[in-house]
């Protein structure tokens, strides 16, 4: 039996996970530049030779400037390729090359083969957020896809930052000053940087707009508290992405990549945007989505640090608040707005004592909360 020669080894980096919505077209190849995507170097066989019909050893070296987790897939391509592929999970620390050796089957009678290695399962977007006691926010956002992402936004609650365009592998710092990024009123879309790119400013969303806000709103509406406090969300758009797996019908149109992470507090002070809000109970009538004139919600607020004095900030759809004292619900004496109009300015309600650990609230809200989630936020009182 003679020895066969390997003509060449093709290397590519494909595939993304961590996206919540999909629908895109074919993407172009990733640029070959440092930091854009992990670099794969392939060495197959022994001194470039192999025995047809026997297993072929393939050594793949993965180099990245950031942490990468995914599945390494090694297979033959082209004429005479075996149907079998080897897939192994990998984790590569940034700045530390990692070599992985696998054996793939070969078909007898073929003395020239192509070997392809690909890394699948890289995250689409990575985001961090840090909240400070003065109400400022800062963090990073990275595009780890193989395609450019446009109209990138970072959301913390309903505060937003406009990231513009991120190239493959690009990471940028973002920041919002105290009070910066808040919507003008509770009826305004939190993703304000998307307004003029979605057709919404003309009240006529268009299929040619780079942002498909109807798709985004449909996904967000499926969440109980889509703009939950204490979490940062990043999202970006492309029309040049194709899934790395067969999804049935051919996809076309716009794809949004999105991810979410907890906000962390910086320093010992009370960081308002790091207070995590969780919905424990919400009334919904599934027959017609009518919440009725008043609806009860049970919320948990988890401050990273308790302040000496704290208060609740409540928007006008809130009609009453009770707090759990460990044994029973007690009504809070809050000066709520007479008119339950969600456009009214928020009111504050002091807490009589600082609480260590989670704060549990039972909130009564008007039916307007089907459109505007009841604004219940925890702040440090002067």
C-alpha positions in Angstrom: 0.0 0.0 0.0 1.5 3.3 -1.0 1.6 6.6 0.8 -0.6 9.4 -0.3 0.2 13.1 -0.2 -1.9 15.9 1.4 -2.4 18.6 -1.1 -3.4 21.4 1.3 -5.4 22.0 4.5 -8.1 24.6 4.4 -8.9 26.5 7.6 -12.0 28.5 8.4 -13.8 29.9 11.4 -17.6 29.7 11.2 -20.7 29.5 13.3 -22.1 31.5 16.2 -24.3 30.8 19.2 -25.8 33.1 21.8 -28.1 34.8 19.4 -31.8 35.0 20.3 -33.2 35.8 16.9 -32.1 34.7 13.4 -32.8 35.3 9.8 -30.0 36.3 7.5 -28.2 35.8 4.2 -24.8 34.4 3.3 -21.9 36.1 4.9 -18.5 36.9 3.5 -15.3 35.3 4.9 -13.8 36.7 8.1 -10.9 39.1 7.6 -7.5 37.7 8.6 -6.3 40.2 11.2 -5.3 40.0 14.8 -8.2 40.1 17.2 -10.8 39.6 14.5 -11.4 35.9 15.0 -9.4 33.1 16.5 -6.7 31.8 14.2 -6.5 28.1 13.4 -3.3 26.4 12.1 -3.6 22.9 10.7 -1.0 20.2 10.4 -2.2 16.9 9.1 -0.5 13.5 8.7 3.1 12.7 9.4 5.4 15.0 7.4 2.4 15.8 5.2 1.7 12.1 4.3 -0.8 9.5 5.2 -2.0 6.0 4.4 -5.3 5.9 2.6 -8.0 4.0 4.4 -6.4 4.5 7.8 -7.0 7.2 10.4 -5.3 10.5 9.7 -3.9 12.5 12.7 -4.7 16.2 12.5 -3.1 18.8 14.8 -5.0 22.1 15.1 -3.5 25.0 17.0 -5.9 27.7 18.1 -4.7 31.2 18.9 -6.9 34.0 20.2 -6.5 37.3 22.0 -9.6 36.6 24.1 -11.3 33.7 25.8 -12.9 31.3 23.3 -15.3 28.4 24.0 -16.8 26.3 21.2 -16.7 23.1 19.2 -13.7 22.3 17.0 -14.8 20.4 13.9 -12.3 18.6 11.7 -13.3 16.8 8.5 -12.4 16.0 4.9 -13.8 18.1 2.1 -13.8 17.8 -1.6 -13.5 14.6 -3.7 -13.2 11.4 -1.9 -14.2 12.9 1.4 -15.5 10.7 4.2 -18.9 11.5 5.7 -17.5 11.3 9.2 -16.3 14.4 11.1 -14.7 14.7 14.5 -16.1 17.3 16.9 -14.5 18.1 20.2 -15.3 20.9 22.7 -12.5 23.3 23.3 -11.7 26.3 25.6 -8.8 28.6 24.8 -7.6 31.3 27.1 -6.8 34.6 25.5 -3.1 34.9 24.6 -2.3 31.2 25.1 -2.2 29.0 22.0 -3.8 25.6 22.4 -3.1 22.5 20.3 -5.7 19.8 19.8 -4.9 16.5 18.1 -7.7 14.4 16.5 -7.8 11.4 14.2 -10.2 11.4 11.2 -11.0 8.5 8.9 -9.9 8.4 5.3 -11.2 6.4 2.3 -9.1 3.8 0.6 -8.1 4.6 -3.0 -7.8 8.3 -2.5 -4.2 9.6 -2.3 -5.0 13.3 -2.3 -7.4 14.8 0.3 -8.4 18.2 1.7 -8.7 18.7 5.5 -10.9 21.5 6.9 -11.0 22.7 10.5 -13.6 25.0 11.8 -14.5 26.5 15.2 -18.2 26.6 15.9 -20.0 27.9 18.9 -18.2 31.3 19.4 -20.4 33.9 21.1 -22.0 36.5 18.9 -21.6 39.5 21.3 -20.0 39.9 24.7 -20.9 42.8 27.0 -20.0 44.0 30.5 -21.4 46.8 32.6 -20.3 48.4 35.8 -22.5 50.8 37.8 -21.2 53.5 40.2 -22.9 55.2 43.1 -23.4 58.4 41.2 -25.5 56.7 38.6 -22.8 56.4 35.9 -22.3 53.2 33.8 -19.3 51.9 31.9 -18.2 48.6 30.3 -17.1 46.9 27.1 -18.8 45.3 24.2 -17.1 43.0 21.7 -18.3 41.5 18.4 -17.0 37.9 18.2 -18.9 37.1 15.1 -17.3 36.7 11.6 -19.5 39.5 10.2 -19.7 43.2 10.8 -22.6 44.2 13.1 -24.3 47.5 12.6 -26.5 49.6 14.8 -25.1 48.1 18.0 -26.9 49.2 21.2 -26.1 48.5 24.8 -29.2 48.6 27.2 -29.2 48.8 31.0 -32.8 48.7 32.0 -34.2 51.3 29.6 -31.0 53.4 29.4 -29.3 53.0 26.0 -25.9 53.6 24.4 -25.3 53.9 20.7 -22.4 51.7 19.6 -22.7 52.2 15.8 -20.8 49.6 13.8 -18.5 46.9 15.2 -16.1 45.0 12.9 -15.5 41.3 13.4 -13.5 40.9 16.6 -13.7 44.6 17.5 -14.1 45.6 21.1 -15.0 49.1 22.3 -15.5 50.8 25.7 -18.8 52.4 26.4 -20.1 54.7 29.1 -23.1 56.7 30.2 -22.9 59.6 32.6 -25.3 60.0 35.5 -28.8 60.3 34.1 -27.6 59.9 30.5 -29.3 57.5 28.1 -32.7 57.6 29.8 -35.8 57.8 27.5 -37.7 61.1 27.5 -40.8 59.3 28.8 -42.0 55.8 29.5 -43.8 55.5 26.2 -40.5 56.1 24.2 -38.7 53.1 22.8 -35.6 52.3 25.0 -33.6 51.4 21.8 -33.7 55.1 20.7 -30.6 54.8 18.5 -32.7 52.4 16.2 -35.6 54.8 15.7 -34.4 56.4 12.5 -33.0 53.1 11.1 -36.2 51.1 11.5 -38.8 53.3 9.8 -40.5 54.0 13.1 -39.9 57.8 12.9 -42.1 57.8 9.8 -44.7 55.5 11.5 -44.1 53.1 8.7 -41.6 50.3 9.3 -40.0 49.3 6.1 -38.6 46.0 4.9 -35.6 47.9 3.5 -34.6 49.4 6.9 -31.5 47.9 8.5 -33.3 47.4 11.8 -36.3 45.1 11.9 -37.9 46.5 15.0 -41.0 44.4 14.6 -38.9 41.2 15.0 -37.1 42.6 18.0 -40.3 43.8 19.7 -41.9 40.4 19.2 -39.0 38.7 21.0 -38.9 41.2 23.8 -42.6 41.1 24.3 -42.2 37.4 25.1 -40.3 38.3 28.3 -42.1 39.1 31.5 -39.7 42.0 32.3 -37.9 42.7 29.0 -36.0 45.7 30.4 -35.2 44.3 33.8 -33.1 46.4 36.1 -29.7 45.0 37.1 -29.0 43.5 33.6 -27.1 44.8 30.6 -28.1 43.7 27.1 -26.2 44.2 23.8 -27.7 43.8 20.3 -26.5 44.4 16.8 -27.8 43.8 13.3 -26.5 42.2 10.0 -28.0 40.9 6.8 -24.8 39.0 5.9 -25.1 35.9 8.2 -26.0 32.4 7.5 -26.5 29.7 10.2 -23.8 27.0 10.5 -26.5 24.3 10.5 -29.4 23.4 8.3 -32.5 25.2 9.6 -34.8 24.0 6.8 -36.0 26.8 4.7 -33.5 29.3 3.3 -33.3 32.4 5.5 -33.3 35.9 4.2 -33.5 39.4 5.7 -32.1 40.8 8.9 -30.5 39.0 11.8 -30.1 40.4 15.3 -27.4 39.1 17.6 -28.1 39.7 21.3 -26.7 38.7 24.7 -27.3 39.6 28.3 -25.1 39.8 31.5 -25.5 41.0 35.0 -24.5 44.6 36.0 -21.8 44.7 38.6 -21.3 47.4 41.3 -18.1 49.4 41.6 -17.0 50.4 45.1 -18.9 50.1 48.3 -21.5 52.8 47.5 -25.1 52.2 46.5 -25.0 51.6 42.7 -28.6 52.0 41.5 -28.2 50.3 38.1 -26.8 47.2 39.7 -30.0 46.6 41.7 -31.4 43.4 40.1 -35.2 43.2 39.6 -36.9 39.9 39.3 -40.6 39.2 38.6 -41.8 36.4 40.9 -45.5 36.6 39.9 -47.5 38.4 37.3 -51.2 38.1 36.5 -52.0 37.6 32.8 -55.3 36.6 31.3 -54.3 34.4 28.4 -57.7 34.6 26.7 -57.3 38.2 25.5 -54.2 39.5 27.3 -56.4 41.9 29.3 -54.9 42.5 32.7 -58.0 44.1 34.0 -58.2 47.4 35.8 -55.7 46.4 38.5 -53.1 43.7 38.5 -50.8 42.3 41.2 -47.1 41.7 40.7 -44.6 40.3 43.2 -41.1 41.6 42.7 -37.7 40.9 44.3 -35.2 43.8 44.3 -31.6 42.7 45.1 -29.2 45.7 45.9 -25.5 44.8 45.8 -25.0 47.1 48.9 -27.6 48.5 51.2 -27.7 52.3 51.7 -28.4 53.9 55.0 -31.6 55.4 53.5 -33.4 54.0 50.4 -36.5 54.9 48.5 -38.6 53.5 45.7 -39.0 55.3 42.4 -42.5 54.5 40.9 -44.1 55.4 37.6 -47.7 56.4 37.5 -49.1 53.0 36.5 -48.3 51.9 40.0 -51.5 52.2 42.2 -50.2 50.6 45.4 -47.1 49.0 47.0 -46.7 46.5 49.9 -43.5 45.3 51.4 -42.8 41.9 52.9 -41.5 42.3 56.5 -40.6 38.6 57.0 -44.0 37.5 58.2 -46.7 39.6 56.4 -47.3 42.2 53.8 -47.4 45.8 55.0 -48.7 48.7 52.9 -46.2 51.5 52.1 -47.5 55.1 52.4 -46.6 56.4 49.0 -47.8 59.7 47.5 -48.9 58.1 44.2 -50.1 60.2 41.3 -53.9 60.9 41.2 -54.0 60.2 37.5 -52.8 56.7 36.5 -51.2 58.1 33.4 -47.9 56.4 32.4 -46.6 59.7 31.0 -46.6 61.3 34.4 -43.3 61.8 36.2 -42.2 59.1 38.6 -42.9 59.6 42.3 -40.7 58.4 45.2 -41.6 56.4 48.2 -39.2 56.2 51.2 -38.4 52.9 52.9 -38.4 53.2 56.7 -35.3 51.1 57.2 -32.4 49.9 55.2 -32.8 46.2 54.3 -30.0 43.7 54.1 -30.5 41.3 51.3 -33.5 41.1 48.9 -36.5 43.3 49.2 -39.9 41.8 48.3 -42.7 44.0 47.0 -46.3 43.4 46.0 -47.3 46.0 43.4 -50.7 46.9 42.2 -50.7 48.4 38.7 -53.2 49.6 36.2 -53.9 47.8 32.9 -51.5 50.3 31.2 -48.8 48.0 32.5 -49.5 45.7 29.6 -47.8 48.4 27.4 -45.5 49.9 30.0 -44.1 47.7 32.6 -44.6 49.2 36.1 -41.5 51.2 36.9 -40.3 50.1 40.3 -36.7 51.0 41.0 -34.6 51.2 44.2 -32.6 54.3 44.9 -30.5 55.8 47.7 -32.4 58.6 49.5 -30.8 61.9 50.3 
